[in-house]
Structures are given as C-alpha cells and as structure tokens.
Amino acid sequence: MRIALSPQVRPGSLNVQRSGDALIINGARLDFAPLPEGAVLPASATNCEFIVGNLTRRAGQLELTLLLPIAWDASTAAAFPQPIINPPNGRVALPTDEVPQ
C-alpha cells in the first residue's frame, strides 16, 4: 500500500487505520480488496471526503491519496509529507501526529 498525503489548511482531524486492503478513515471502513490489478477507482466512488484522486492497484499494491487537514502553522513534515509506504495493520502514523518540540 502506498498512501500519498495532500495537506490542506482546514479544521478537523484524520484518523486512519489499516486492516489488509481495508482502511478505516475516521471510523468509516472502506474495503479495497475487490479492486483488481490495473483497475482505477475514482475517489468519488468511495464517498469519503478524505480520499482525493483515483485509487489504483499497481504491481499488487494499492495506491491512493488522502487529504491531510493541517493547521496554518503545521510542521514542515506535515506541510510537505512523504508518502506512507506499506504501513503495518493498525493505526497509520501521520505527520500531524508529531508533537511540536
């Protein structure tokens, strides 16, 4: 799984958990296991405001982009996030989870 993050200054928070090919986004479970190799699923088909852009399965790996709500004074890691590659099952660590020093 490859999760790209698209930061946007806006109120709110994002909580993501992974369970195989399913994501639980702010409590809503979305199962992408049926998505076949090479398929493209438009974000609008998910009915989830946090999924932006198409979802694809390439080389067996699910690829998607999540909108990441950030504060106007967010850390550099949150404002310019790196993709999350193959997160383990459970809570997905996001750059907004970091505690400012």
PyMOL CGO cylinders between C-alpha atoms (Angstrom):
from pymol import cmd
from pymol.cgo import CYLINDER

trace = [
    CYLINDER, 0.00, 0.00, 0.00, 1.21, 3.47, -0.88, 0.3, 1, 1, 1, 1, 1, 1,
    CYLINDER, 1.21, 3.47, -0.88, -0.59, 6.40, 0.73, 0.3, 1, 1, 1, 1, 1, 1,
    CYLINDER, -0.59, 6.40, 0.73, 0.24, 9.86, -0.59, 0.3, 1, 1, 1, 1, 1, 1,
    CYLINDER, 0.24, 9.86, -0.59, -0.86, 12.81, 1.54, 0.3, 1, 1, 1, 1, 1, 1,
    CYLINDER, -0.86, 12.81, 1.54, -2.29, 16.07, 0.24, 0.3, 1, 1, 1, 1, 1, 1,
    CYLINDER, -2.29, 16.07, 0.24, -2.13, 18.65, 3.04, 0.3, 1, 1, 1, 1, 1, 1,
    CYLINDER, -2.13, 18.65, 3.04, -4.78, 21.32, 3.27, 0.3, 1, 1, 1, 1, 1, 1,
    CYLINDER, -4.78, 21.32, 3.27, -5.11, 24.05, 5.90, 0.3, 1, 1, 1, 1, 1, 1,
    CYLINDER, -5.11, 24.05, 5.90, -8.52, 23.36, 7.39, 0.3, 1, 1, 1, 1, 1, 1,
    CYLINDER, -8.52, 23.36, 7.39, -10.11, 22.38, 10.69, 0.3, 1, 1, 1, 1, 1, 1,
    CYLINDER, -10.11, 22.38, 10.69, -10.63, 18.77, 11.53, 0.3, 1, 1, 1, 1, 1, 1,
    CYLINDER, -10.63, 18.77, 11.53, -8.53, 15.70, 12.03, 0.3, 1, 1, 1, 1, 1, 1,
    CYLINDER, -8.53, 15.70, 12.03, -7.74, 12.48, 10.24, 0.3, 1, 1, 1, 1, 1, 1,
    CYLINDER, -7.74, 12.48, 10.24, -7.54, 9.08, 11.88, 0.3, 1, 1, 1, 1, 1, 1,
    CYLINDER, -7.54, 9.08, 11.88, -6.57, 6.18, 9.64, 0.3, 1, 1, 1, 1, 1, 1,
    CYLINDER, -6.57, 6.18, 9.64, -6.28, 2.51, 10.46, 0.3, 1, 1, 1, 1, 1, 1,
    CYLINDER, -6.28, 2.51, 10.46, -5.23, -0.25, 8.10, 0.3, 1, 1, 1, 1, 1, 1,
    CYLINDER, -5.23, -0.25, 8.10, -6.56, -3.79, 8.04, 0.3, 1, 1, 1, 1, 1, 1,
    CYLINDER, -6.56, -3.79, 8.04, -5.14, -5.57, 5.00, 0.3, 1, 1, 1, 1, 1, 1,
    CYLINDER, -5.14, -5.57, 5.00, -6.58, -3.82, 1.94, 0.3, 1, 1, 1, 1, 1, 1,
    CYLINDER, -6.58, -3.82, 1.94, -9.19, -2.01, 4.04, 0.3, 1, 1, 1, 1, 1, 1,
    CYLINDER, -9.19, -2.01, 4.04, -8.82, 1.43, 5.57, 0.3, 1, 1, 1, 1, 1, 1,
    CYLINDER, -8.82, 1.43, 5.57, -10.87, 2.78, 8.45, 0.3, 1, 1, 1, 1, 1, 1,
    CYLINDER, -10.87, 2.78, 8.45, -10.93, 6.53, 7.93, 0.3, 1, 1, 1, 1, 1, 1,
    CYLINDER, -10.93, 6.53, 7.93, -12.41, 8.48, 10.84, 0.3, 1, 1, 1, 1, 1, 1,
    CYLINDER, -12.41, 8.48, 10.84, -14.47, 5.41, 11.73, 0.3, 1, 1, 1, 1, 1, 1,
    CYLINDER, -14.47, 5.41, 11.73, -15.75, 4.57, 8.23, 0.3, 1, 1, 1, 1, 1, 1,
    CYLINDER, -15.75, 4.57, 8.23, -14.48, 1.25, 6.85, 0.3, 1, 1, 1, 1, 1, 1,
    CYLINDER, -14.48, 1.25, 6.85, -13.54, 1.15, 3.17, 0.3, 1, 1, 1, 1, 1, 1,
    CYLINDER, -13.54, 1.15, 3.17, -12.52, -2.27, 1.80, 0.3, 1, 1, 1, 1, 1, 1,
    CYLINDER, -12.52, -2.27, 1.80, -10.46, -2.14, -1.39, 0.3, 1, 1, 1, 1, 1, 1,
    CYLINDER, -10.46, -2.14, -1.39, -9.67, -5.88, -1.56, 0.3, 1, 1, 1, 1, 1, 1,
    CYLINDER, -9.67, -5.88, -1.56, -12.01, -6.38, -4.57, 0.3, 1, 1, 1, 1, 1, 1,
    CYLINDER, -12.01, -6.38, -4.57, -10.08, -3.80, -6.65, 0.3, 1, 1, 1, 1, 1, 1,
    CYLINDER, -10.08, -3.80, -6.65, -8.27, -5.89, -9.31, 0.3, 1, 1, 1, 1, 1, 1,
    CYLINDER, -8.27, -5.89, -9.31, -4.77, -5.35, -10.68, 0.3, 1, 1, 1, 1, 1, 1,
    CYLINDER, -4.77, -5.35, -10.68, -4.62, -2.34, -13.00, 0.3, 1, 1, 1, 1, 1, 1,
    CYLINDER, -4.62, -2.34, -13.00, -8.06, -1.09, -12.02, 0.3, 1, 1, 1, 1, 1, 1,
    CYLINDER, -8.06, -1.09, -12.02, -8.75, 2.57, -11.31, 0.3, 1, 1, 1, 1, 1, 1,
    CYLINDER, -8.75, 2.57, -11.31, -11.44, 3.62, -8.84, 0.3, 1, 1, 1, 1, 1, 1,
    CYLINDER, -11.44, 3.62, -8.84, -12.41, 7.31, -8.85, 0.3, 1, 1, 1, 1, 1, 1,
    CYLINDER, -12.41, 7.31, -8.85, -12.33, 8.99, -5.45, 0.3, 1, 1, 1, 1, 1, 1,
    CYLINDER, -12.33, 8.99, -5.45, -15.99, 9.95, -5.86, 0.3, 1, 1, 1, 1, 1, 1,
    CYLINDER, -15.99, 9.95, -5.86, -16.93, 6.25, -5.79, 0.3, 1, 1, 1, 1, 1, 1,
    CYLINDER, -16.93, 6.25, -5.79, -15.66, 5.96, -2.20, 0.3, 1, 1, 1, 1, 1, 1,
    CYLINDER, -15.66, 5.96, -2.20, -17.99, 8.61, -0.78, 0.3, 1, 1, 1, 1, 1, 1,
    CYLINDER, -17.99, 8.61, -0.78, -15.14, 9.68, 1.53, 0.3, 1, 1, 1, 1, 1, 1,
    CYLINDER, -15.14, 9.68, 1.53, -14.15, 13.35, 1.67, 0.3, 1, 1, 1, 1, 1, 1,
    CYLINDER, -14.15, 13.35, 1.67, -10.59, 12.41, 2.68, 0.3, 1, 1, 1, 1, 1, 1,
    CYLINDER, -10.59, 12.41, 2.68, -9.83, 10.34, -0.42, 0.3, 1, 1, 1, 1, 1, 1,
    CYLINDER, -9.83, 10.34, -0.42, -8.71, 12.65, -3.20, 0.3, 1, 1, 1, 1, 1, 1,
    CYLINDER, -8.71, 12.65, -3.20, -7.67, 11.42, -6.60, 0.3, 1, 1, 1, 1, 1, 1,
    CYLINDER, -7.67, 11.42, -6.60, -8.08, 7.98, -8.10, 0.3, 1, 1, 1, 1, 1, 1,
    CYLINDER, -8.08, 7.98, -8.10, -7.25, 4.74, -6.32, 0.3, 1, 1, 1, 1, 1, 1,
    CYLINDER, -7.25, 4.74, -6.32, -5.28, 2.19, -8.30, 0.3, 1, 1, 1, 1, 1, 1,
    CYLINDER, -5.28, 2.19, -8.30, -3.78, -1.23, -7.81, 0.3, 1, 1, 1, 1, 1, 1,
    CYLINDER, -3.78, -1.23, -7.81, -0.37, -1.47, -9.44, 0.3, 1, 1, 1, 1, 1, 1,
    CYLINDER, -0.37, -1.47, -9.44, 2.02, -4.41, -9.05, 0.3, 1, 1, 1, 1, 1, 1,
    CYLINDER, 2.02, -4.41, -9.05, -0.37, -5.76, -6.41, 0.3, 1, 1, 1, 1, 1, 1,
    CYLINDER, -0.37, -5.76, -6.41, -0.09, -2.58, -4.34, 0.3, 1, 1, 1, 1, 1, 1,
    CYLINDER, -0.09, -2.58, -4.34, -2.98, -0.26, -3.58, 0.3, 1, 1, 1, 1, 1, 1,
    CYLINDER, -2.98, -0.26, -3.58, -2.13, 3.40, -4.27, 0.3, 1, 1, 1, 1, 1, 1,
    CYLINDER, -2.13, 3.40, -4.27, -4.23, 6.31, -3.02, 0.3, 1, 1, 1, 1, 1, 1,
    CYLINDER, -4.23, 6.31, -3.02, -4.07, 9.91, -1.85, 0.3, 1, 1, 1, 1, 1, 1,
    CYLINDER, -4.07, 9.91, -1.85, -5.60, 11.18, 1.39, 0.3, 1, 1, 1, 1, 1, 1,
    CYLINDER, -5.60, 11.18, 1.39, -6.41, 14.79, 2.20, 0.3, 1, 1, 1, 1, 1, 1,
    CYLINDER, -6.41, 14.79, 2.20, -4.48, 15.71, 5.34, 0.3, 1, 1, 1, 1, 1, 1,
    CYLINDER, -4.48, 15.71, 5.34, -6.04, 18.51, 7.43, 0.3, 1, 1, 1, 1, 1, 1,
    CYLINDER, -6.04, 18.51, 7.43, -3.27, 20.70, 8.85, 0.3, 1, 1, 1, 1, 1, 1,
    CYLINDER, -3.27, 20.70, 8.85, -3.05, 23.89, 10.90, 0.3, 1, 1, 1, 1, 1, 1,
    CYLINDER, -3.05, 23.89, 10.90, -1.70, 27.09, 9.35, 0.3, 1, 1, 1, 1, 1, 1,
    CYLINDER, -1.70, 27.09, 9.35, 1.45, 26.66, 11.46, 0.3, 1, 1, 1, 1, 1, 1,
    CYLINDER, 1.45, 26.66, 11.46, 1.92, 22.95, 10.78, 0.3, 1, 1, 1, 1, 1, 1,
    CYLINDER, 1.92, 22.95, 10.78, 5.35, 21.37, 10.91, 0.3, 1, 1, 1, 1, 1, 1,
    CYLINDER, 5.35, 21.37, 10.91, 7.37, 21.01, 7.73, 0.3, 1, 1, 1, 1, 1, 1,
    CYLINDER, 7.37, 21.01, 7.73, 6.78, 17.25, 7.90, 0.3, 1, 1, 1, 1, 1, 1,
    CYLINDER, 6.78, 17.25, 7.90, 3.01, 17.83, 7.83, 0.3, 1, 1, 1, 1, 1, 1,
    CYLINDER, 3.01, 17.83, 7.83, 3.08, 20.60, 5.22, 0.3, 1, 1, 1, 1, 1, 1,
    CYLINDER, 3.08, 20.60, 5.22, 5.35, 18.62, 2.88, 0.3, 1, 1, 1, 1, 1, 1,
    CYLINDER, 5.35, 18.62, 2.88, 4.63, 14.99, 3.79, 0.3, 1, 1, 1, 1, 1, 1,
    CYLINDER, 4.63, 14.99, 3.79, 6.41, 11.97, 2.41, 0.3, 1, 1, 1, 1, 1, 1,
    CYLINDER, 6.41, 11.97, 2.41, 4.27, 9.08, 1.12, 0.3, 1, 1, 1, 1, 1, 1,
    CYLINDER, 4.27, 9.08, 1.12, 3.50, 6.33, 3.57, 0.3, 1, 1, 1, 1, 1, 1,
    CYLINDER, 3.50, 6.33, 3.57, 4.74, 3.06, 2.13, 0.3, 1, 1, 1, 1, 1, 1,
    CYLINDER, 4.74, 3.06, 2.13, 3.36, -0.29, 3.31, 0.3, 1, 1, 1, 1, 1, 1,
    CYLINDER, 3.36, -0.29, 3.31, 2.12, 0.77, 6.73, 0.3, 1, 1, 1, 1, 1, 1,
    CYLINDER, 2.12, 0.77, 6.73, 1.50, -2.18, 9.06, 0.3, 1, 1, 1, 1, 1, 1,
    CYLINDER, 1.50, -2.18, 9.06, -2.00, -3.15, 10.09, 0.3, 1, 1, 1, 1, 1, 1,
    CYLINDER, -2.00, -3.15, 10.09, -3.31, -0.92, 12.86, 0.3, 1, 1, 1, 1, 1, 1,
    CYLINDER, -3.31, -0.92, 12.86, -3.19, 2.84, 13.26, 0.3, 1, 1, 1, 1, 1, 1,
    CYLINDER, -3.19, 2.84, 13.26, -1.38, 4.61, 10.42, 0.3, 1, 1, 1, 1, 1, 1,
    CYLINDER, -1.38, 4.61, 10.42, 1.07, 7.19, 11.75, 0.3, 1, 1, 1, 1, 1, 1,
    CYLINDER, 1.07, 7.19, 11.75, 0.53, 10.59, 10.13, 0.3, 1, 1, 1, 1, 1, 1,
    CYLINDER, 0.53, 10.59, 10.13, 2.92, 13.57, 10.25, 0.3, 1, 1, 1, 1, 1, 1,
    CYLINDER, 2.92, 13.57, 10.25, 0.26, 15.55, 12.14, 0.3, 1, 1, 1, 1, 1, 1,
    CYLINDER, 0.26, 15.55, 12.14, 0.65, 13.04, 15.00, 0.3, 1, 1, 1, 1, 1, 1,
    CYLINDER, 0.65, 13.04, 15.00, 4.06, 14.52, 15.80, 0.3, 1, 1, 1, 1, 1, 1,
    CYLINDER, 4.06, 14.52, 15.80, 4.24, 16.63, 18.94, 0.3, 1, 1, 1, 1, 1, 1,
    CYLINDER, 4.24, 16.63, 18.94, 5.92, 20.01, 18.36, 0.3, 1, 1, 1, 1, 1, 1,
    CYLINDER, 5.92, 20.01, 18.36, 9.13, 20.49, 20.34, 0.3, 1, 1, 1, 1, 1, 1,
]
cmd.load_cgo(trace, "trace")
